[in-house]
Amino acid sequence: MTPILLTEKEAAQRLSLCTRTLRKARQDGALPYILIGRAVRYTVADLESYIERLRQVQSACQPAQRASRISGPRPKGGGVIIPFSERSVRR
């Protein structure tokens, strides 16, 4: 029995992702694919194994770790945050 091949759009819909996210996973080497000429195709089995590799299980006794929302360079001055009420105007 030959596997059913899905287009990029079909595979993205099946995973509830946008095609760009799917393409990035493919380019990063995280998602196997089949190349027929210039056409990219995915098997259902490859999509299912990709999801299994991404599955994360949280233990009931461990709190969830939150990702930091701050990106970019750290503030100057040692990272000290001064409230507006305590700031002085310098000119």
N, C-alpha and C positions, 0 to 999 in steps of 0.2 A: 504494500500500500504506500503510495507516495504522499509525502506531507503536503498539506495545504499551504501555499505561499501567500502571504499577505503583503500588500503594498505598504508604503510608509504611512500613508493616511489611515488605512485600515488598522494597522498595528497600533498607531497612536490612539485611535478611537477605542480599540479593545482594551488598552491600558488606561484610558481616561487621561491622556497626556497630550500636550501639543506636539506637533511634529518636530519642532525645534529641540525639545527636550529629548525626544527619541533619537534624533540625529546626533546630539551631543553625546549621548550614552554610546552610540555606535562608534563615533570618532574617538572616544576615550578608551575603546576596547572593552567596555563593560557589557555590550550587547552583541552577540553574534548575528551575522547577516549573510545573505546569499547575494552575490552580484551576477546578474545575467546581462551581459553587455554593460550598459550604464544604469540599468534598472536595479534598484535595491529591493530585496524581498526578505521577509522574516517568516520563520516557522512558528506555529503556535507553541511548540515545545520549547523553543528558545525564549519566547516571551515569558512562559511560565517559569522557566529556570532563572531568568533574570529577576523576576519578582521574588522568587524564593531567596535569592542571594541578598536582596535588599531588605528582607523581612527582619524586623527587630522585635525582640521580646523584652519587656520590662518586668523586672522582678517586683513582686508585691511589696517587699520590704525596702526597696531602694527608691528614693524620690527621683522623678524625672529631671534630667539635666537640661537646663535651658541654654540655648545658644546665645552668645552675646549679640546684641543688636547694634553695637557701636562698630563702625567700620572706618577705615581711614587712619590718618596719623593721630597720635595722642595729643591732647592740648598742651600748650607750652606752660611753663611755670610749675612743673612737677605734677601736673594733673590735678591741682587743687581747684575745686569749684567754689567760687565766692558768690554768695547771694547778691542780687542787685541792691538790696537795702544796705549792704556793707561796702559796696564799691565806692570809690572816690573818683571824681572826674579829673583826669590828668590832661593838661594841655601844654 
